[in-house]
Amino acid sequence: MSLATISLWIACLAFTLFFMWRFTVETKGKTLEEIERGWRK
């Protein structure tokens, strides 16, 4: 693999991790019903 391929893979991974950290909701300790109510707001 070339350096460009590895760099692209790392950039995609970093973007994915940032997106998950920033934009996904915390569901630990919540019931399914509480999560569904949160999405309906």
VENMO-V277455 format. One record per pair of residues at least 12 apart in sequence whose C-alpha atoms are under 7 Angstrom apart, sorted by the first residue. I is the first residue (numbers start at 1). J is the second residue. D is the distance in whole Angstrom. If there is no record, write none. Layout:
<<I & J & D> <I & J & D>>
//
This chain:
none
//
